[in-house]
Amino acid sequence: MLKLFCLFAAALVLFHVDITSACGSSTDSEYIQNPVFQMQISPPVGWTYFPSTPSVTSQAIWYFVGQSNDTTTAKNRADAELTAAMLEALIAANMQTQGVTIANDFQPIQIENPQTTTPTGSLYGKVEGGALVSTAPGVTTGAILTYTPYHITLRVTVNNIGATRFYWNIAENTFLQKMTMNYKAQFTGDVTVTKV
């Protein structure tokens, strides 16, 4: 009997499993209804729009490839791409999508593709990998544009659905993947999932 007890004690020591680390984070079971995904993002160039006429009349191409024609088109494109990515993320996490609505607070900006002259009054952009990553205001003739990194805080709210944080983490990871790979968004910070 003593040998059996010693063998059992040795097995416990050798194969010790910490229950809290084996079952995941203690917050994975937190229930979240109507979550808000908040992120820092350099938006896809298609979520911006170009001016109807160039700042310099002789400028042949004053827009970026894939850029929207106007603010309405840019906003509709952003809404559609955010909704599609989030719905795909919910499906990947085995969550129901019937009756779910997705809203965001994105507002498009007007950006012009810089050429040899960059007059004041215009906002010029730099696109990398399909995303608007920096902007510069126009300058007087002969001066060099000074670009600053461009990223915005974006909030995406998912309504009429609730799940545990475990499932929201799966949805978050899939959302990031879809936005990056399919729509060329660049994330510049962590995405947080919070309650309304």
N, C-alpha and C positions, 0 to 999 in steps of 0.2 A: 504494500500500500504506500509506503514511504517513497519507493522508487517511482511509482505512478505519479504521486504528488510532485516529486522533483522533476520528472519528465514534463508534466503539465506546466509547471512554473517556468522551466527552461523554454518551452515552446512559446509561452506568453511573452517572455523577454525577447526571444529571437524574432518572432513574427508580430511584434507590437504594431498596431495600426492606430494612429490618432484619429478618432471618430470625426472630429471637426474638420480635419484636412481631407479626409477620405470622402466626405459627403459634399464638398464644395464650400463656397463662401456662405457665411451665415445670412447674408443679404439676398441670396439667390431665391429665397422663398418669399421675399417681400412682394406683395400684390400691388400692381400699379394699374390704375384705371385712367384712360385717356392721357397717355404719356406725352411729354414734350421732349423732342430730341434737339439739343442745342449744340451748335458746332461753329468753328471758325473755318471759312472756306474761301478759296479763290474760285470764283464761279466760272463755268464754261463760257467761252466767248459767245456762244449762241444765246446766252441770257442777257447780253448787252445789245445795244443797237447803234447804228451809225447815223450821223447827221444826213438830212435829205440832200444837202449840197455840201461839197467840200469847203474847207476854210480857204484853200487856195484854188482858184478857178481852173488853173491849168493842171491840177493834180488828177492823174488818171484813175488811181485806185486809192480811195481814202477809207476803205473798210477792210475788215479781216474776213478771210474765208470762213463761212459758217455763221457769220454775225447776222442778227435779225435786222429787219428793215425799220421797225418802229417799236415803241415801248410796249404796245399791246401784244405784238407778236413775241417779243422777248419774254414778257410776263407769262403768256400762255405756254410758251416752250418750257420755261422754268417750272411752272405748275405741273405740266404733263410729265416731265422727266422726274421730278420729285415724287409725284404720285405713283408712277410706274415702278420706280426703284423701291419705294416703301411697300407697295402691294407685293412685289416679288419677294421682299424680305419677310413679310408676314407669312406668305405661302411657304417659304423655306423653313420657317420656324413652326410649321404646322398649326398656324393660328387661323381662325375664321376671318373671312374678308367681307362677308355679306353685311351690308349696312354700315361699313366703315367709311368714314370720311377723313380726308387728309388735307390740312391747311398749312400754309407757310407765310412768312412775313417778308419774303424777298421783294425788292424793288429794283428794276433794271436801271442801268446808267448808260448815258451816251458816251461812246468812246470812238476816237478817230485813229486810223493807222497813220503814224508819222511819216512824212516824206522829207524832202530836203529843206523846206521851210515850214516852220511850226508857229504860226501867229498866235498871239495871246487870245484868250477867250475860249479856246478849245481845250478839251481834255484828251490826251493821247495815252495809248496803252501799249503794253508789251505782253504778247501772248506766248506761252510756253506749254507745249503738250496739249493744246486745245483749251487752256484756261487762261483767263486774264490775271496775271500775277503781279503787275505793277502799273502805276499810272503816273503821268506827269502833266502839269498844266502847261499850256503854250507859252512860249517865250518870245522876246523880241528877235528880229532877224539876226542871224549869226550866232546867237547864244545856244548853248547846249542844254538839252532837256535833262532835268534832274528827276529820275524816277524814284518813287517810294513803293514799297511792297503794298499790294492791294489784297485785302481779305476782309470779309464781312462776318458779322455774327448772324447766323441763320437759325431760325427756330421752325421746326416741323412738328405740328401737333397731329396726333392720331386720335380721332374721336370714335366713340361707340364701341370700344373694345377694352378689355382688361386681361392681364396675365401676370404671371410672376416675373421677377427680374431675370430669372434664368432664360425665359423665352424672349424677353426684350433684348437680352445680350446677344442672342442668336440673330434676332432681327437687325440689331444695330450693326453687327459685323457684316451681314449680307448687304445691308443698305450701303455701307461704306464701299464694299466691293463693287456693287452695281453702279454707284455714282462715279467711282473712279474709272472703272473699265469701260462702261457703256457710254457715259456722258462727259467724261474728261474733267470732272471736278477735281480740285486739289485741296486736300484737307491740311490745314496748318496748325491744328491742335486736336485735343481729345474731343470726342463726342460724349455728351452727358445725357442720360435719360432720367427725367424727373417727373414727379407728379404735378398735375395742374395746380 
